[in-house]
Amino acid sequence: MTSDDARDDVSSRLARVRDRIAAAETSAGRPVGSVRLLLATKTVPVELVRAALEADGLARAALDARGGEHGPVAPVVLGENRVQELVAKAPLLSGLSPELHLIGPLQSNKVAAACSWATCIESVDNLRLAGRLADRAVAFGRVLDVFIQVNVSGETTKHGVAPQHAVELAVQVAALTGLRLGGLMTVGANTPDQSAIRAGYTLLRELSEEIGRTAAAGTSGATELSMGMSRDLELAIAEGATIVRTGTAVFGSRPA
Ligand SMILES: *Cc1c(COP(=O)(O)O)cnc(C)c1O
């Protein structure tokens, strides 16, 4: 199924995304290598994900070789939206990528499956779900990384806790045994209005700072900001993103 052309496309697009990230880091006055790249691999066949992981090794080596102020560039993180797809693909990919994040909504009946394969759940948006994840993690004898997903745009189609409840939820989640609160995640506003998108990313950064100021137990490590996608990663990096999530910019448009 996966043609050489498709592999070549993925590899050149990936190099281009790495360059976009480096340019955005530089113009934001941040060191190259400070933002991690998550590949959103929904609907992407495992073969093409493998091709992207190989291409990423080369793209990172090229960036590292530029030297100067550049820190080491971390390998890509993989992100799946649906637990079913995560469970199907993870066994084939977990040896190739140290991190597999769940970035889509999680139903309580899929918590066990998600815990078995995901290294981080970025989509925690209520305490009930967090409690179930914590119980499962404790039962597995592990600590699970979680992010709180915030609905910064307020669009009713989007998941995530409302911004005004985000700090309270973060403090509660951070206190749960079995979970490690890593930071916040959001999906930017679905609008061509750049300033509206950016305002959402500003808000996520401010919420993160507010969480830090609580100095509540378990919040000191909650410094990740997972925000920015293919079309707006520059805005997110300017606002302090530590992880940007790209799908189409690397894999091309998804089947409808
Ligand atoms: C698909 C997806 C992305 C990537 O979106 P692109 O526009 O393809 O870059 C990022 N985050 C989430 C939660 C997604 O579902």
The ligand as an SDF file (V2000), in Angstrom:
LIG
                    3D

 15 15  0  0  0  0  0  0  0  0999 V2000
   -5.6530   15.6310   14.2450 C   0  0  0  0  0  0  0  0  0  0  0  0
   -5.2260   16.3590   15.4520 C   0  0  0  0  0  0  0  0  0  0  0  0
   -4.1130   17.2060   15.4240 C   0  0  0  0  0  0  0  0  0  0  0  0
   -3.3360   17.5080   14.1710 C   0  0  0  0  0  0  0  0  0  0  0  0
   -4.1030   18.2990   13.3100 O   0  0  0  0  0  0  0  0  0  0  0  0
   -3.5200   18.7570   11.8960 P   0  0  0  0  0  0  0  0  0  0  0  0
   -4.3500   19.9050   11.5240 O   0  0  0  0  0  0  0  0  0  0  0  0
   -3.6810   17.5810   11.0000 O   0  0  0  0  0  0  0  0  0  0  0  0
   -2.1050   19.0930   12.1040 O   0  0  0  0  0  0  0  0  0  0  0  0
   -3.7360   17.8110   16.6170 C   0  0  0  0  0  0  0  0  0  0  0  0
   -4.4150   17.6200   17.7620 N   0  0  0  0  0  0  0  0  0  0  0  0
   -5.4980   16.8250   17.8230 C   0  0  0  0  0  0  0  0  0  0  0  0
   -6.1940   16.6630   19.1240 C   0  0  0  0  0  0  0  0  0  0  0  0
   -5.9340   16.1790   16.6660 C   0  0  0  0  0  0  0  0  0  0  0  0
   -7.0140   15.4020   16.7330 O   0  0  0  0  0  0  0  0  0  0  0  0
  1  2  1  0
  2  3  1  0
  2 14  2  0
  3  4  1  0
  3 10  2  0
  4  5  1  0
  5  6  1  0
  6  7  2  0
  6  8  1  0
  6  9  1  0
 10 11  1  0
 11 12  2  0
 12 13  1  0
 12 14  1  0
 14 15  1  0
M  END
$$$$
